[in-house]
Amino acid sequence: MKRQINKAIEVICKDIQEQATKLNWIELSEEDILFELVLSILGSQNKYEVALKFANVIKDENILTDYKLINDIQILENMLEKIFTTPYDVENSMIRYRFPKTRAKYIAYSLLFLENHGGIKTILKNSKSTMDIRKFIVKNIKGVGPKQASHFLRNIGFSNNIAVLDVHILRYMSLQGIITNDYKSISSLKAYEYLELKLIKFLEFILAPIGFIDQAIWIVMRVYQRECVKCQL
């Protein structure tokens, strides 16, 4: 079974790599990059569709580009909280965001912090390495852990050589004996980097960046999990 899973990952990874659109963060606007960062903050413990809906509402309200507003943190928090407590249609259901006060504070603080440090593009340009900027994001952007930071950097095309260790990837690592603990998530950056390196070394037999490989793992493990559930019925 382990060999079959790895073979499937190898085949799917090749397809992903061939079809991938190369994204360059340098060509993105400040607003585009901030949008992806806000989406990362909103996506923690929420469905992607819900996070995307509320991120789009924030963008439509011009909150990401109104720098006068960003510099008044209390007004910004109030605006964001109002957005999060308003129901919006997501997949034919009227949904309010789950953590309105907490995420309003996180986003308001983060936007102000980035504005006071020259903007997100300037910070990215001045970073020494992918590991350096990921560490900076985890330390300074509220509500973004190692997984979300990695996903953000991948989404803007900053680096494809970091892993997004979500539950499906961690399940794969456990199945393959790479890890022995039953991890659900990893909040410590040090632990995250340790497990990320173990995964990259294990997957050296697949000649592709980890960013493509873990997407293939995600697909295969979702199918594997569904089949396991069917077998138990």
C-alpha positions, -999 to +999 in steps of 0.1 A: +000+000+000+028+024+009+045+018-025+012+022-043+006+056-026+040+068-034+037+057-071+003+076-073+019+107-057+048+105-082+024+104-112+001+131-100+030+153-090+043+152-126+009+163-139+007+191-114+042+203-123+034+203-160+001+222-156+014+247-130+012+284-138+043+302-127+033+331-104+058+359-096+050+380-065+070+409-079+044+413-106+015+413-080+002+446-066+004+454-029-033+448-026-031+414-043-004+403-018-023+417+012-054+399-001-036+365+000-023+373+035-058+382+048-071+350+032-045+331+052-055+347+084-092+340+077-086+305+066-074+292+099-101+268+114-125+278+086-135+264+052-116+279+023-149+291+007-159+310+038-125+326+042-125+336+005-159+352+007-150+374+036-116+383+021-134+394-010-158+416+010-128+432+027-112+438-007-145+452-021-147+477+008-113+490-002-099+483+032-067+469+018-059+501-001-072+529+022-040+537+041-057+565+060-081+540+074-054+514+081-036+539+103-067+542+126-067+508+141-099+512+162-120+523+132-105+495+111-113+469+138-149+481+140-153+480+102-139+445+101-160+433+130-191+446+112-182+427+081-176+395+101-209+397+119-229+403+087-242+371+071-231+365+035-241+339+010-215+311+009-225+280-011-262+289-008-261+293+030-261+326+049-229+325+070-213+348+096-176+345+102-168+323+132-143+346+151-154+382+143-137+400+172-104+380+172-098+381+135-108+417+132-081+425+157-056+402+140-061+418+105-063+454+118-030+449+137-013+431+108-023+458+082-010+486+105+022+467+113+029+461+076+021+497+067+045+510+094+073+487+080+071+499+045+045+475+031+045+438+024+063+440-009+091+460+006+094+434+034+095+406+009+121+423-012+144+429+018+141+393+031+173+372+031+156+339+024+124+320+024+130+307+059+138+342+070+106+358+057+084+328+069+099+333+104+091+371+102+055+364+092+049+339+119+064+362+145+047+394+134+014+386+116-013+378+141-032+345+134-007+331+110+012+300+120+039+281+100+014+263+078-005+294+069+027+314+063+040+286+040+007+286+021+008+324+017+043+324+003+034+296-021+002+314-032+021+346-041+048+327-060+076+336-035+088+301-031+078+265-040+104+249-018+085+249+014+058+224+026+023+230+037+020+205+065-017+202+068-036+172+083-034+152+050+004+156+047+009+147+084-013+116+079+009+106+050+040+111+071+026+090+098+016+062+074+051+062+059+067+061+093+084+095+089+068+106+122+055+086+151+034+112+169-002+117+159+000+154+149-031+174+141-013+206+135+021+222+143+022+256+160+060+258+167+081+270+138+111+250+151+091+218+151+075+226+117+109+231+101+122+199+116+093+179+102+094+197+069+131+188+064+123+151+073+096+151+047+118+167+020+146+142+026+121+112+025+108+124-008+141+129-026+131+100-049+106+124-065+125+150-086+103+180-080+100+209-056+082+200-023+055+225-033+043+203-061+049+170-042+028+180-012-001+190-035+000+155-049+002+140-014-029+160-005-049+147-034-038+110-029-044+111+009-079+125+005-088+096-018-070+071+005-090+084+035-123+081+017-115+046+007-106+037+043-139+050+055-158+030+029-139-002+040-151+004+076-188+007+066 
